[in-house]
Amino acid sequence: MIPADLNIVREHLTSRIIGQKAFIDSMLICLLSDGHLLVEGMPGLAKTTAVKTLAEAIEGDFHRIQFTPDLLPSDLIGTDIYRHEKGEFEFRPGPLFHNILLGDEVNRAPAKVQSALLEAMAEHQITVGQRTYPLPSLFMVLATQNPVEQEGTYHLPEAQLDRFLMQARVEYPTRDEEKQILELDSRQLKVVNKLPQRRLPQADLFAMRQDVAKLYVDAKLNNYIVDLIQATRKPKAYDADLARWCRFGASPRASIALARCARARAWLDGDNFVTPHHIQAVAPGILRHRILLTFEAEAEGVTTDHFVEKLLNLVAIP
């Protein structure tokens, strides 16, 4: 059974975000798996609101950064300030030292800023000059990007994309959901700063992560995970279309992510062990930003989600 404290987080999210169940689940899975989330969707789909709502329900510091082309690495990591009265430099931490970081429109930042973010995401530390500073134990980056507008944007390097545990795609709401959004907005106009009665303590979150890590995964399922990732690298062994569509497959980091996120998915479902269903449920979010398609696939309108769907249908389930 999911602890009451995590249910408070989920309930706070669903009270502010209508629909978007897959997006909310992705945030909770990344939170439980100690990973970062890349969120892709059109403007106005509550991506920023969802991340801020998640931060409201968790004990810790939250910071939002609006990425722009003129952003500097020091705007993220901080800088050394000379203290005249002491006659020495003193480090002033930047936004990266917060527990939950929202990177809005992350693909608008240039390469130098992306490299600064890369070290923080990969190693939970930042380097300024010759000194290295550890980041908080709870450190989670949730970055958003617009899938359509390309003017003034920079392509995220594959190395950085691989550091995101999952990528969530936020879709337009249904007609009924949009009506509920209008009703929710009318109610919120009458309520000022409605926060959860209790925030999830970090100690409780770390205990939940330990429980998730202990969840049983059968050796056959580990083989299944490896087979899925190997199939992205050697698609010709499975299907001619997969071979035509895929330029580069996923890294071993994808195998680790599949196992970790499948455990979190099973734990959220109230199960005591991982099944193939849990692996297949998280596979699209883990693989869609790690598969590099060919130009031929793009010309045919094939997306990474199409590729993953076909992959799951072809690789044998143990």
N, C-alpha and C positions, 0 to 999 in steps of 0.2 A: 504493500500500500504506500502511496506517495505521502511523505510527511506533510503535516498541515501547513508548515511554513512555506513549502514550495507551492502548495495549493493557493496560498495567499498571493504569491507572485503571479501564478497563472490567472487567478480571478481578477487581479488588478489589471492585467493585460487585456483580458477579454471584456472588462468593463469599459475600456477606453478604445479598443480596436475591434471593429465589427468584421467578422469573417477572418480571412487570412490565417486559418488554423495552421497551415503548413509553415508559414513564416514564424508564428509564435512557437511552434514546436521546434523549429530550427534554432531559435534563440535559446530555448531551454536546453536543448541538446548540447549546444556549444558551451553554455554556462556550466553544465554538469561535466563536460569533457575537457574543460580548461583549454578551449580553443577560440579562434577568432572567426567572425562571420562577415562575409561580403554580401551586401544586399543590393539587388538590381531591380529597378522598376521605374516606371514613368513618374514624373513629378505629381505630387498631390495624392499619393497612395498611402500616406501615413507612415512612411519609413522612419523619418526622424521622430515622429510622435511615439512610435512603438519602442524605439530605443530609449528615449527619455522616460517612458513609462516603466520599462524594465529597470532602469537605474533608480527610479523612485522607490521600488519595492525591495531594493537590496542595500544593506548597510555598506556604505562606502562613498567615495568621492566620484563625481561625474563631471566630465568636461566635454564640450562640443567644439570642434574645430571646423571652420568653413575653409576647405582647401581651395586655393586660388593659384594662378600661375606665378604670382610674385612672392609666394610663401618661401621662407628660408628654413633650413634645418634647425637653426636656433629657435625658431618660432615653435618648434615641437619639443626639442630636447632641453632647451634652456641655454644659459650662457654664463660665462664667468664675469662677475662684476667687480671692478676694483674698488675696494674700501679704503679711502684716503686716510681715515682715522686709524686704521689697523696697518696700513701699508702693505696690504696683500689682497689677492683675488679671492672672491667668495662665489661659490656656484649657486646660481638661482635656478631651481628646477622649473622645467616647462610643463606643458599640459600632459606629456607622456607619463608623468608620475601620478596620475589619477588612476582610480581602480577601473572605471568604465569610461572608455573613450569613444565618442562618436566622431568619425571622420566623414563629414558631409561632402559628397562629390569628390571622392578621393582621387579620381583619375584626372582632376584639374591641376594636381601638383606636379612640378617638374621632377626629373630623375634624382637630384640631390636630396630632395625631401623624401622621396620614396625610399631611398637607401637608408635614411635615418629611421624611418618607420620599420624597415625590414629588420634591422638589428633588434629593435624593441620587441617585435612580434616573434622573432625566431629564438631569441636568447634571453628575453625578459631582463634586458639590461641596455644601457646606453653608454656611449663613450664620448667624452668631451676632452679634447687634447690628449693627455697621457693618462687620464683617470677614467675608471669605469664605475658606473653607479648602478646598483641593482634596482629594479622596479618593484612595486608592491607585489605581495604574494597573489592577491587577486588583481589581475590585469587582463582586461578583455577589450579588444578593438572590434567595433562594429562599424564597418565602412559602407557608404552608399555610393552608387553610381547610376547615371542615367544611360540606358541602353541605346538611345537614339541620337541625342545631340552630340556631335563630335567636334564642333568648333571650339577651339581653346582647350582641348583635352589631350592627355598623354596616355598612350597605351600602357597598362600596368604590366610590368615585366613578369614573365612566367615564373621566375623565382619567387616573386612576391605573391603571386596568385596561389602558388603552392603552399604558402604559409597560412592561408585562410583555411581553416578546418572544413568549412562548408560555404557554399554560395546559395543564397535563397533568392528566388524570383517572386516578386510581388505582382500579382495580377489585378486587373480591374475587378471591382465588386460586382455581384449580380444585382439585378433590379431590386429584389427584396432587401439585400444588404445595404444598397444605397439609400433606400427609404429609412432603414434603421439608423444609418449615419446621420441623416437629417434630423431625426428625432433625438439622437444622442447629442448633437450639437445644440439643439434647443434647450435641452436639460442642462448642459454644461455652462450655458450662458448665465444660468441662475446660481451656479455653484462656483465658489472661488477656491482654487488650490486644493482640490480634493485629493488627499494622499492616503495611502493605506494606513490602517491603524497600527500595524506593526511591520517593520522591515525585516527581511531575512538576514540574520546575523552571519558574518563571514565564517565564523567557526562552524555553524550548522551547514553552510554550503560546502566547506571542506570535508565535513563528515559524510555528506551525501556523495561527494566525489569518490571517497574511499569505498562506499557501498557499491557504487556503480562499477568501480575498477575490479571488485571482487566477484562480479556476476560471471557465472559459468559460461564458457564458450567451448563447445566440443571441438576436438581435433579435426573432425570432418568439415566443420564450418570454417576453421582456419584454412583448410585446403580450398574450400569454396571461394573464400576471399582472395586467396592468391591466384586461383584460376581466373577470377573476374579481372584482376589487374593485369595478369599475364596476357589475357585476351585483348586488352587494349594495345598491347605492344606487338602482339603477333596475331592480328585479326584475320589474316589470310587462312589460318588453320580452322576458322569457324565459318566464315562467310565472305563471298567475293565483294559484296557491297560494303561490309565493314572495312575491308582492306582498301577499297577505293576511297572511303571517306576519311580515314584516319592518317594524319601525318606523324604524330607523336602520341604515345600512350602516357599513362599515369606513372608517377614515381612510386618508390616504396613508401613514401609518406602517405600515399593514398591507401595502401593496405593497412597501415596503422590507424588512419582516420576511420576506415570502414569498421574495424574492430571496436574502436573506442566509441564511435557514435552508435553502433548497433547495440552495445551494452546500455548506453544511455536511453536509446529508444525502448529497449526491453524493460528497463527500470521504470520509465515513465508509463509504460503500459501495465505495470504491476506484475510483470513476469519475473521468475527467478533464474531464467536462463535465456540465452539468445537462440533464435530460430532463423531459418533462411528468410522468413518474412521480414524480420527486423533489418537484416542486411539489405534486402531489396528496397525497403522503405527509405533508407538513408542514402542509398547508392547515387541517385540523381544529384543530390546536393553536394556530394563529395567529389563526383567525377565531372560535373558539367563545366567546371572552370579549369580542369586539369587535362582535358582532351583537346588536342590541337587538330582541327579538321583541315582537310585539303581544300584547295580552291574549287575543285570539282564538286565537292559536297556543298560548299557555300552557294555555288551556281545552281545547284539542284534544290536549294532551299532546305537542306538537311541541317538540323541543329544538333548540338551535343546531347540534348534531351532525347532526340530521335535515336541517336547512336546508342545511348545508354539503354533505352527501352529495348532495342533490338538485341543488344548485348545480353541483357538479363533473360531474354527469351531463348537465347542460344546456348549459354553456358549451363551445363547440367547441374541440377540441384542435388546435393547428397541425400 
